[in-house]
Amino acid sequence: MAFHGAWAIIQAATPLEGEDQYLVTLAVASQDTTAFGELIRRHQSQVRNFLRKLAADPSEADDLAQEAFLHAWDKLQTYSGRGSFIGWLLKVAYTTFLQSKRKSKRYAEVLDEAGYVAQLESRSYTQNSDEVSDLDKLLAVLTQEERAVMVMSYACGLSHREIGEATGLPVGTVKSVIFRGKEKIRKSFDIKDHQHG
Amino acid sequence: MTSKIINMAEKLKDAEDRLLESMFQSEQIADDGFSHRVVTHVRRRLWIQRLALPVAMLIGGAIAIKPITQLVIAASKLLTVVPQSVRDVPMDWIPQMQSVAFGATLTQTVVLGAMLLAAGVLGMRMLVE
């Protein structure tokens, strides 16, 4: 009886063929790039969408996504399998985005010091007025952190705990960031009216 | 139990949440060779990592071969200059190996080999890192 119980636990803990966890194990254990390729194919859309909402420029977002997947390959053995794989991937993507932001900020500072007009930082979350969608307007009222948390929650469907793990924020802070973001959106766009009309 | 309650509370979404979800929803982005590009990049990096150590050892060996030969020749010449009294110094400077039933020359060789191996391993680890 006890044996059957233990066997059931082992079976439940063993990732099934085709699951993300199984592909991660394959990729880590035998450096299997085909398994990693399958993981990319499954999740590239969500990661690229996430970064497009943060970076505004789609080509820059795609470059960041490529960089994020390369980072993911390097750190694949650190994925414990506890949370969802997409949650872990978005964490890597968000870190990559923040690093690139920091780099471009430093670059802009160097240009500033050298007397150039820093155009990099002025490229904020604004696009040509005729290209601006509802979502772009909505994202423009949010800070970078609020944007990341809201996108993870509403576009990627991550739980508060997963968002906390991805952003390094406590769950309570995640909830308050979402609340603040919703308040801003509500004030700026009068969501209740939009809902009824 | 508490986490289950939290999860339940999270799942209880109001109309506003559903509206926000629909606004944040984006279309699927087609792969269009994206995954292939990343995998190619990863494979290239793997090859570079695999080749880096042997290539570095080859280049290092090629660079070091001449000075090492010169050093060995110079050392052998130096041995003829060293006075006999110095050459006859007892080999008991390696305290732990004294009890081992090897001859002094063999002990010396083993210790030297171990030291070289340790240095080599350290060097290789530094190269890999």
Interface residues (C-beta under 8 A of the other chain):
Chain A: Q31 T33 T34 F36 G37 I40 R41 Q44 S45 R48 N49 R52 K53 D62 A65 Q66 F69 L70 W73 D134 L135 L138 M150 V151 Y154 A155 S159 H160 K182 I185 R186 I191 K192 H194 Q195
Chain B: I6 N7 E10 A15 E16 D17 L19 L20 E21 M23 F24 Q25 S26 Q28 I29 A30 D31 F34 S35 H36 R37 V38 V39 H41 V42 R43 R45 L46
